[in-house]
Amino acid sequence: MSQTEHQVMALAGVFQAAILVEQLARKGQIDRDELARSIRSVLNLNPASVEDIYQGVSGIRIGLQGVRDVLSRRGTGISTEVMRYAMGILHAQRKLSRRDDLMNTLGKSLERAVEQFHYFDDPLHDSVIGAAAHCYQESVSKLSFRIRVMGNPSYLQNPRTADQVRALLLFGIRSAHLWHQQGGRRWHILFKRNALYRNAQQLLMRNT
């Protein structure tokens, strides 16, 4: 795959996280397979490739559709909340990357979360999701900038749902880090939108 395709995949990961967070905050639940995939991606600390992080292009189909929709001339299909979460994730990742202390804390927390995952062998086990959420709390939540999640308070005040939201946001942060590693920048979304759109569309068509 080309670097642009890898950029699109990483950006799709950001948007997939944002879409799933919005669904969870408003409806109190999301597809279990999508949540499991997100947790596996976060805890895959030694991926063989970009594709391996997402368990293939099909693993970020929802995000690719989101990227395609937001970059299309129509600009339809993406809510303002999803867009706010996606931009917030990209911004938070950049601030986090400048904090060596928090990056070190995140690395150690992720190693402990991986141990939990190996012990329970289930990405949807409450202890595994809780460990991933703890990683977020100990790193991203320490930043002066916060990603404020809006939704149904009865869902967001549920500790299990709150942990799922944090784990999904961590998946988004991981994807934003990958986006930056692959040369992606926020201004590309505006000034390279046609190339990104074409690649998102091609990846979707290739995996139908």
Salt bridges, closest charged atoms under 4 A:
GLU5 OE2 - ARG206 NH2 2.78
GLU22 OE2 - ARG26 NE 3.87
GLU34 OE2 - ARG37 NH2 3.13
GLU51 OE2 - HIS6 NE2 3.47
ASP69 OD1 - ARG68 NE 3.38
GLU81 OE1 - ARG84 NH2 2.66
ASP101 OD2 - ARG99 NH2 2.81
ASP126 OD2 - ARG160 NH2 2.79
ASP163 OD1 - ARG166 NH1 3.16
